[in-house]
Amino acid sequence: MGSSRAKEQRSARRARLEEMRRAEAARERRNRVITWTCSAVVVAGAVGAGWYFLDRANQRQEAEAAAAARPVAGEKTFKDLGRDHVTTPVDYKMSPAVGGDHHQVWMNCDGDVYDKEIGETNAVHSLEHGAVWVTYNDKAAKKDVDALEDRVARTPYTLMSPYGDQSSPIVLSAWGKQLSVDSADDPRVDTFLDKYVQGAQTPEPGAACTGGIGA
């Protein structure tokens, strides 16, 4: 009789232990599911945020590339420009010249400001190296000339000089590109410099702007 009761008690304990183990296993499964679900949500959110910021970055890059590809308002473009070295004067089709055959020695263009007219064939060689040549005539206001001299002096791959035979007070020239403005505070001045100093139009990017000749 006592032995039978003891067996029943042991069986009941085993049943309770088994039930407790099943309950614990069920809790662990639920916790794992919750953890996996939360992790999946976090990962999905992180992936989504990553794609969002990547897409925004791509959109900015595309917008910047599109802006860089657009011409500066009012600029003129010239194509089929010769690049031979010559020692004789060249009859350029535009004033100032924006490209074509030129002297083998370039004008120094590391922010060089010249107070007298310079050799055009030498300046054209500077444009081939990616420089922007700022010129002005006697119609340009002194304050504009002073402002441009300061801007050029702070900008590598630029040069500046007077040039009497031009129709506008101020002209900016790069290889194959030219912009005429009336004043130094025209916002297109900075746009042109930013776009064409060592810009995509440069036939010889990275070529020297020092070691040439000065006025």
C-alpha positions in Angstrom: 0.0 0.0 0.0 2.8 2.4 1.0 4.8 1.4 -2.0 1.9 2.1 -4.4 1.4 5.6 -2.9 5.1 6.3 -3.3 5.0 5.3 -6.9 2.1 7.6 -7.5 3.9 10.5 -5.9 7.0 9.9 -8.0 4.9 9.7 -11.1 3.1 13.0 -10.2 6.5 14.7 -9.6 7.8 13.5 -12.9 4.6 14.7 -14.6 5.0 18.1 -12.9 8.6 18.3 -13.9 7.8 17.4 -17.5 5.1 20.0 -17.6 7.5 22.6 -16.2 10.1 21.6 -18.9 7.5 21.9 -21.6 6.4 25.3 -20.3 10.0 26.5 -20.1 10.7 25.2 -23.6 7.6 27.0 -24.9 8.8 30.3 -23.2 12.2 29.9 -24.8 10.6 29.4 -28.2 8.5 32.5 -27.8 11.5 34.5 -26.7 13.5 33.4 -29.7 10.6 34.3 -32.0 10.3 37.7 -30.4 14.0 38.3 -30.6 14.2 37.1 -34.3 11.2 39.3 -35.1 12.7 42.4 -33.4 16.0 41.8 -35.1 14.4 41.4 -38.4 12.5 44.7 -37.9 15.7 46.5 -36.9 17.7 45.0 -39.8 14.9 45.9 -42.2 14.8 49.4 -40.8 18.5 49.8 -41.1 18.5 48.4 -44.7 15.7 50.7 -45.6 17.4 53.7 -44.0 20.6 52.8 -45.8 18.9 52.6 -49.2 17.1 55.9 -48.5 20.4 57.7 -47.7 22.2 56.0 -50.6 19.4 57.1 -52.9 19.5 60.6 -51.6 23.3 60.7 -52.1 22.9 59.3 -55.7 20.3 62.0 -56.4 22.6 64.7 -55.1 25.5 63.3 -57.3 23.2 63.2 -60.3 22.1 66.8 -59.7 25.6 68.0 -59.3 26.7 66.2 -62.4 23.8 67.7 -64.3 24.6 71.1 -63.0 28.3 70.6 -64.1 27.2 69.6 -67.5 25.0 72.6 -68.1 26.7 75.6 -69.8 27.1 78.8 -68.0 24.3 81.2 -69.1 25.5 83.3 -72.0 28.8 81.5 -72.6 30.0 80.8 -76.2 31.5 77.5 -77.3 34.1 77.0 -80.0 35.1 73.7 -81.5 37.7 72.3 -83.9 40.6 74.3 -82.3 44.1 73.5 -83.5 46.8 72.6 -81.0 50.0 72.9 -83.0 53.0 74.8 -81.6 54.0 77.8 -83.8 56.5 80.6 -83.6 54.5 83.1 -85.8 51.4 85.1 -84.9 48.1 83.4 -85.2 44.9 84.9 -86.8 42.4 83.8 -84.2 38.7 83.9 -85.0 37.7 85.3 -81.6 39.0 88.0 -79.3 40.5 87.1 -76.9 41.4 83.7 -78.3 40.0 80.6 -76.6 42.1 78.0 -78.3 44.0 77.1 -81.5 47.6 76.9 -82.5 49.9 78.5 -80.0 53.4 79.2 -78.9 55.3 76.3 -77.3 55.8 78.3 -74.1 52.8 79.2 -71.9 52.2 82.3 -69.8 52.6 81.7 -66.1 49.0 81.2 -64.9 49.3 80.4 -61.2 47.1 83.3 -60.2 49.3 85.7 -62.2 48.0 89.2 -62.7 49.6 91.2 -65.5 49.2 95.0 -65.8 50.1 95.0 -69.6 48.8 93.1 -72.6 50.5 89.7 -72.9 51.4 87.4 -75.8 48.1 85.9 -77.0 49.7 82.7 -78.4 51.3 82.1 -75.0 48.1 82.7 -73.1 46.3 80.2 -75.4 48.9 77.6 -74.3 47.9 78.4 -70.7 44.3 77.7 -71.6 45.4 74.3 -73.0 46.7 73.5 -69.5 43.3 74.3 -68.0 43.7 77.9 -67.0 41.0 80.6 -67.2 42.2 83.9 -68.7 40.4 87.0 -67.4 40.8 90.1 -69.6 39.4 93.6 -69.5 39.4 96.8 -71.5 39.2 100.5 -70.7 35.4 100.2 -70.3 35.8 98.1 -67.1 35.4 100.0 -63.8 38.4 100.2 -61.6 36.5 98.5 -58.7 35.7 95.6 -61.0 39.3 95.3 -62.1 40.5 95.4 -58.5 38.0 92.7 -57.5 39.0 90.5 -60.3 42.7 90.9 -59.6 42.0 89.8 -56.0 40.0 86.8 -57.2 42.6 85.7 -59.7 45.5 86.2 -57.3 43.8 83.6 -55.0 43.0 81.1 -57.7 45.6 78.7 -59.2 45.3 78.1 -62.9 44.1 81.6 -63.7 45.7 84.7 -65.2 44.6 88.2 -65.9 45.6 91.0 -68.2 44.3 94.0 -70.1 43.1 93.3 -73.6 42.1 96.3 -75.8 40.5 94.5 -78.7 37.4 93.0 -77.0 33.8 94.2 -77.2 32.8 93.7 -73.5 34.4 95.3 -70.5 35.3 91.9 -69.0 35.8 88.6 -70.7 36.6 85.2 -69.2 38.1 82.6 -71.5 38.8 78.9 -71.1 39.8 76.4 -73.8 36.8 76.5 -76.2 34.7 78.5 -73.8 34.1 82.3 -73.4 31.9 84.5 -71.3 31.4 88.3 -71.5 30.2 90.3 -68.5 29.9 93.9 -67.6 30.9 93.8 -63.9 32.9 91.6 -61.5 29.9 91.0 -59.3 28.0 89.1 -62.0 27.5 85.7 -60.3 28.4 84.0 -63.6 32.0 85.0 -63.0 32.4 82.6 -60.1 30.3 80.0 -61.9 32.6 80.1 -64.9 35.8 79.9 -62.8 34.4 77.1 -60.7 33.4 75.2 -63.9 36.4 75.7 -66.1 39.5 76.1 -64.0 41.0 72.7 -64.8 37.6 71.8 -66.1 36.4 68.9 -68.3 37.2 71.0 -71.4 41.0 71.0 -70.6 43.1 69.3 -73.3 46.0 68.8 -70.9 44.7 68.6 -67.4 47.3 68.9 -64.7 49.9 70.4 -67.0 52.0 73.1 -65.3 50.9 76.7 -64.9 54.4 77.7 -63.7 57.7 77.5 -65.4 56.5 79.4 -68.5 57.1 83.1 -69.1 55.9 86.2 -67.3 55.2 89.6 -68.7 
